[in-house]
Amino acid sequence: MVSSCAFGGLFSLEKLFLSQNHITYLGPGVFRDLHKLDWLVLDHNPLKTITRDTFIGLRSLTFLSMVNTSLLWLPDSSLCQHMPLLRWLDFAENHVGLLNYSTLKTCTKLTVLSLHDNKIKILLENTFHSLGSLVELDLSCNRISNLPKNTFRSLQYLQKLNISHNPSLHIHASHFDHLVQLESLSLEGIEIPDITTKMFLPMGNLSHIYFKDFQYCSYAPHVRKCKPNTDGISSVEDLLASMVLRVSVWVMAFITCFGNLFVIGMRSFIRAENNLHAACIKVLCCLNLVAFLVIVVSYSSMFCSIYKTGINTTDVRSRLQKDVAVANRFFFIVFSDALCWIPIFLVKTLSLLKVEIPGTINSWVVIFILPINSALNPILYTLTTSFFREQVELLLCRWQRRSASKKNRKSLTSSTIYMETPRNAEYPAKMSLPRLSLADMDNQYG
């Protein structure tokens, strides 16, 4: 308890902080001498009740905070009668269940009003009628189930409205028609089954909006910042906002297409020992992502077939080698599936556990993880078969032989040309030499 004379004579006091005490009662006129008081903070005191006369004398007060003071109700008469300059009023984290029109009737200077985390169930249509200067209103975390259509009609200068986490609240299409100056709107934790784009069009200055589900963001396309922008997997953000992602998506697409076309081509030109198996691989390439149950049944049938074949094999070593080869093959196939889906399951689980996941993670997952099946499975299903490897080796041997044969023919041709060309080009035609006698030679050479 605070004595009625506790603050007597403090005419020049401007700020008074009484938070986190055990004050249970403030009598009428306890602040009567605080004519210049600007701030009064009474947070975290078990007051439970206040009256209009509690604030007699606070003619200069602009800021009043009574957070978590166990208030059960607010005065029925005007709260601002003795505080005509009050601009900021914070009643968050109390137990107020009803807010009357007369409580805020003379609070014409009020710009910020917070009633966060109370037990308000009903708001009358004219509750905020006199708050023409209000800029910020917080009604979040209450029990409001219905708001009259004209509840915010007089709040033409309101810039920030928070009515989130009122789970039973029904939003009407005309609730925001008069909020032409609104910049931030919080609707988190509220289902809006009849949401429409027209509902948010009157708020031309709206730059931030907060919904329960990210799908609602598509109904406010003119809002610059909308949250949540993802549910952990899906997103309404630009998937290819980064240059790296734009380049990478083409690289991954090329690898996927090349792998599938390569397998289709090789399977078409190489005669397979099992036509049905080859046809299945072609269908797989043309992949992608068949239902999980179909995959389970297919793998089960393949294992059964391998087991039956192994029973008929008399050579234990040969059977063991085949089993190991098949196990290695299936390991890489299942491993590629795990690389694709386990990260996605992990991200989805974290999102369901309310773990904040960066929005850009969706882009990296879609571009670099999802295509793993499409890019690797066709190649693994083909390259891991001994028959295909043998056929490829055979083709390479034939190609090497043809290349060697062409090279030999070319070298023989070039050597023949080398031998014939100098003979025809370098040596002149056969000529007859003049005959000289011995006497002539003696005369010529002296």
Secondary structure, 3 states (H helix, E strand, C coil): CCCCCCCCCCCCCCEEECCCCCCCCCCCCCCCCCCCCCEEECCCCCCCCCCHHHHCCCCCCCEEECCCCCCCCCCCCCCCCCCCCCCEEECCCCCCCEECHHHHCCCCCCCEEECCCCCCCEECCCCCCCCCCCCEEECCCCCCCECCCCCCCCCCCCCEEECCCCCCCECCCCCCCCCCCCCEEECCCCCCCCCCHHHCCCCCCCCEEECCCHHHHHHCCCCCEEECCECCCCECCCCCCCHHHHHHHHHHHHHHHHHHHHHHHHHHHCCCCCHHHHHHHHHHHCCCCCCHHHHHHHHHHHHHHHHHHHHCCCCHHHHHHHHHHHHHHHHHHHHHHHHHHHHHHHHHHHHHCCCCCCCCHHHHHHHHHCCHHHHHHHHHHHHCCHHHHHHHHHHHHHHHHHHHHHHHHHHHHHHHHHHHHHHHHHCCCCCCCCCCCHHHHHHHHC
